[in-house]
Amino acid sequence: MTAQQGAGAGRSPIGTGQSGGEHPQSSDLGPMGASAGRLEAGQVRAMFDRVARVYDPMNTAMTAGLHHRWRERAAELARVGPGGRVLDVATGTGDLALELARRVSPGGEVVGCDFAEGMLSRARAKAAAEHGSLVQPRFEWGDALELPYADDRFDAATVGFGARNFSDLPRGLEELVRVVRPGGRVVVLEITTPTRAPLSLFYKLWFDRIVPALGRLAGSITRSVRSLHSSPSAASIADAYTYLPNSVKRFPAPAVLAAEMQRAGLHDVGYLLTAGGIIAIHAGSVPAERSS
């Protein structure tokens, strides 16, 4: 991992998140919000409820299945073992929570929280289909900006592809730190924007052109096999995958995010870049003595 230093030292997969407050009301995304990469709380929640049906196959298509490996790397950096207690925030359909469950079994505990019930339903179904002696993750509604858990409750907290959707990133990071015991770990897995050619050129083509096209295709296929009353509209899915690249563009660069994590109360913050610089995995430790 590359340690972050310097000024300020001292959040693909679309990923889910929470913008604060109680269960927000669903609302349409609209092309303006999607293209700007910024949505209100109700719009984000509505988006993930609507795309839950296509979320996993789209992740696999967009990443050629590599998102599973990225989650494995994030779980490694959480440094948990059998008997450990872990919280996965913005858990989505539960892939990172399930990877963490493999690491804390036997005797551990994994809680996955999210604010999109459609995604949570998929996560619960996926967990129920898992075989073997794994710890069974518990999936429940939770607001990333006001986590319903006690201080020092977990050995580690993770967020995979969800921090981009926090309406208040510093507050979301502070909540992750608050619920982790001293000495525990906070891990943030996110898409980032590569800056060096030729990968930066490929990235721009892939995320600006191909990902939105895949979203339009997924919406059209979904509309053709189900009625509009029982399935997301093609426009809703297309808007979601227009939102993805634009939300990545406005998210802090890796060095800036590392500094934000330090300001949230973590120390020994570092990050690694993988997939040619497209994926950043940040991790830090909660200090033995917290700042007041």
C-alpha positions in Angstrom: 0.0 0.0 0.0 1.1 3.5 -0.7 1.0 5.7 2.4 -0.6 9.1 2.0 1.5 12.1 3.1 1.6 15.8 2.5 -1.0 18.5 2.7 -4.1 17.6 4.5 -2.6 14.5 6.2 -2.7 14.7 10.2 -15.6 6.3 -1.1 -18.3 -0.7 -11.8 -20.1 -1.6 -9.9 -22.4 1.3 -9.2 -22.4 0.7 -5.4 -25.0 1.9 -3.0 -24.8 4.5 -0.3 -27.0 6.7 1.9 -27.5 10.5 2.0 -28.8 10.8 5.5 -32.2 10.9 7.2 -34.9 8.3 7.5 -36.2 6.1 4.6 -36.4 8.7 1.8 -39.2 8.7 -0.7 -38.4 7.3 -4.2 -38.2 9.7 -7.0 -37.2 9.7 -10.7 -33.5 10.1 -11.5 -33.9 12.5 -14.4 -31.2 13.0 -17.0 -29.9 16.1 -15.3 -29.0 14.4 -12.1 -27.6 11.3 -13.8 -25.4 13.3 -16.1 -24.1 15.4 -13.2 -23.2 12.4 -11.1 -25.1 13.9 -8.2 -28.5 12.7 -6.9 -30.7 13.4 -3.9 -31.1 10.7 -1.2 -34.5 9.6 -2.6 -33.2 9.4 -6.1 -30.2 7.3 -5.1 -32.4 4.9 -3.2 -34.9 4.7 -6.1 -32.1 4.0 -8.5 -30.7 1.1 -6.6 -34.2 -0.4 -6.0 -34.9 -0.2 -9.7 -31.6 -1.7 -10.9 -31.3 -4.5 -8.3 -32.5 -7.1 -10.8 -29.7 -6.3 -13.2 -27.0 -5.2 -10.8 -25.0 -8.4 -10.5 -24.9 -9.3 -14.2 -24.0 -5.7 -15.1 -21.2 -5.8 -12.6 -19.8 -8.9 -14.2 -20.2 -7.5 -17.7 -18.5 -4.2 -16.8 -15.5 -5.7 -15.0 -15.2 -9.1 -16.7 -15.8 -10.6 -13.3 -12.8 -8.9 -11.7 -14.9 -7.2 -9.1 -14.9 -10.4 -7.0 -11.1 -10.2 -6.9 -11.2 -6.6 -5.9 -13.5 -7.4 -3.0 -11.2 -10.2 -1.9 -8.3 -7.6 -1.7 -10.5 -5.3 0.3 -11.4 -8.1 2.7 -7.7 -8.9 3.1 -7.0 -5.4 4.2 -9.7 -5.5 6.8 -7.4 -8.0 8.7 -10.2 -10.0 10.3 -10.1 -13.7 11.2 -12.3 -16.4 12.8 -14.5 -14.9 15.4 -14.2 -11.3 14.1 -17.1 -8.8 13.8 -17.4 -6.8 10.6 -19.8 -4.2 9.3 -20.2 -3.8 5.5 -21.8 -0.4 4.7 -23.7 0.2 1.5 -23.5 -3.6 1.1 -25.6 -3.7 -2.1 -26.3 -7.3 -3.1 -23.8 -8.6 -0.4 -20.8 -9.8 -2.3 -18.2 -8.1 0.0 -20.2 -9.1 3.1 -20.1 -12.8 1.9 -16.4 -12.6 1.3 -15.9 -11.2 4.8 -18.1 -14.1 6.2 -15.6 -16.5 4.8 -12.9 -14.9 6.7 -14.6 -14.6 10.1 -16.0 -18.2 10.1 -16.4 -19.9 12.4 -17.8 -17.9 15.3 -17.7 -14.4 13.7 -20.4 -11.9 12.8 -21.0 -9.9 9.6 -23.6 -7.2 9.3 -24.4 -5.7 5.9 -26.4 -2.5 5.9 -27.9 -0.6 3.0 -30.8 1.8 2.4 -32.1 0.1 -0.8 -34.5 -2.7 0.1 -34.3 -4.1 -3.4 -30.6 -4.7 -3.0 -31.0 -6.1 0.5 -33.5 -8.6 -0.8 -31.0 -9.8 -3.4 -28.3 -10.0 -0.7 -30.4 -12.1 1.6 -31.3 -14.5 -1.2 -27.6 -14.8 -2.2 -26.6 -15.5 1.4 -29.4 -18.2 1.8 -28.0 -20.0 -1.2 -24.5 -20.2 0.2 -23.5 -23.7 1.3 -21.0 -24.9 3.9 -20.2 -23.7 7.4 -19.9 -20.0 6.7 -21.1 -17.4 9.1 -24.5 -16.2 7.8 -24.4 -12.4 7.2 -27.3 -10.3 8.6 -28.6 -7.8 6.1 -30.5 -4.8 7.4 -31.6 -1.3 6.5 -29.1 1.3 7.7 -28.2 4.9 7.0 -24.4 5.3 6.3 -24.5 8.8 7.7 -26.1 7.8 11.0 -25.2 4.1 11.6 -27.5 2.4 14.1 -24.7 0.7 15.9 -22.8 1.4 19.2 -19.4 2.9 19.3 -16.5 0.3 19.1 -19.0 -2.3 18.0 -17.0 -4.0 15.2 -13.4 -5.1 14.5 -13.6 -3.6 11.0 -15.9 -1.7 8.7 -15.9 -1.7 5.0 -17.6 0.1 2.1 -17.3 -1.2 -1.4 -18.3 1.0 -4.3 -20.7 3.0 -2.1 -18.7 5.9 -0.7 -19.3 7.9 -3.9 -22.9 8.0 -3.0 -22.5 9.5 0.4 -23.9 13.1 0.3 -21.5 14.0 3.1 -18.3 12.0 2.7 -16.5 13.3 5.8 -19.6 12.4 8.0 -19.8 8.9 6.4 -16.1 8.2 7.1 -16.5 9.5 10.7 -19.4 7.0 11.2 -17.3 4.1 9.9 -14.5 5.1 12.4 -17.0 5.5 15.3 -18.3 2.0 15.1 -14.9 0.3 14.9 -13.0 -0.5 18.1 -9.5 0.9 18.7 -7.0 -1.0 16.7 -9.6 -2.1 14.2 -9.7 -1.3 10.4 -11.7 0.8 8.0 -11.5 -0.1 4.3 -12.9 1.8 1.3 -13.0 0.2 -2.1 -13.8 2.5 -5.0 -13.4 3.2 -8.7 -11.0 6.0 -9.5 -10.0 7.8 -12.6 -6.6 6.9 -14.2 -4.5 9.8 -15.3 -1.9 8.2 -17.6 -2.4 7.2 -21.2 -3.1 4.8 -22.8 -5.3 3.5 -19.9 -6.9 6.9 -19.3 -8.1 6.9 -22.9 -9.5 3.4 -22.7 -11.1 4.3 -19.4 -12.8 7.3 -20.9 -14.1 5.3 -23.8 -15.3 2.4 -21.5 -17.0 4.5 -18.9 -18.3 7.4 -21.0 -19.5 5.3 -24.0 -19.6 1.6 -23.4 -21.0 1.4 -19.8 -24.0 3.7 -20.6 -24.6 1.7 -23.7 -24.6 -1.5 -21.6 -27.1 0.2 -19.3 -29.4 1.0 -22.3 -29.1 -2.5 -23.5 -29.9 -4.0 -20.1 -32.9 -1.7 -19.8 -34.2 -2.7 -23.2 -33.8 -6.4 -22.5 -35.6 -6.0 -19.2 -38.4 -4.1 -20.7 -38.9 -6.7 -23.5 -39.3 -9.7 -21.1 -41.4 -8.1 -18.4 -44.2 -5.6 -18.2 -43.5 -2.0 -17.2 -45.5 -2.6 -14.0 -43.3 -5.3 -12.7 -39.9 -4.2 -13.9 -37.7 -1.1 -14.0 -38.1 1.0 -17.0 -35.4 1.1 -19.7 -34.9 4.8 -18.9 -34.3 4.2 -15.2 -31.6 1.6 -15.9 -29.9 3.7 -18.6 -29.9 6.7 -16.3 -28.3 4.6 -13.5 -25.4 3.6 -15.8 -25.0 7.2 -16.9 -24.7 8.3 -13.3 -21.9 5.8 -12.7 -19.1 7.3 -14.7 -20.1 10.9 -13.7 -20.2 10.0 -10.0 -16.6 8.6 -10.4 -15.4 11.8 -12.0 -16.6 14.0 -9.1 -15.2 11.6 -6.4 -11.9 12.6 -4.6 -8.7 11.3 -6.1 -6.9 8.6 -4.1 -4.5 10.9 -2.3 -7.3 13.3 -1.4 -9.5 10.4 -0.1 -6.6 9.2 2.0 -6.3 12.6 3.6 -10.1 12.7 4.2 -9.8 9.3 6.0 -7.0 10.7 8.2 -9.1 13.7 9.1 -12.0 11.3 10.0 -9.7 9.9 12.8 -7.7 7.1 11.2 -4.0 6.6 11.3 -1.6 4.5 9.2 -3.8 5.3 6.2 -2.6 3.9 2.9 -4.0 2.8 -0.5 -3.2 0.6 -3.3 -4.2 1.0 -7.0 -5.1 -2.1 -9.0 -6.6 -2.9 -12.4 -4.1 -0.4 -14.0 -5.2 2.4 -11.7 -8.9 2.1 -12.1 -9.6 0.6 -8.7 -8.4 2.2 -5.4 -8.5 0.3 -2.1 -7.9 2.5 1.0 -7.4 1.2 4.5 -6.6 2.7 7.9 -6.5 1.8 11.5 -8.5 3.3 14.4 -6.0 4.7 16.9 -5.8 3.2 20.4 -6.7 6.6 21.8 -9.3 8.5 19.9 -9.1 12.3 19.6 -11.8 14.1 21.5 
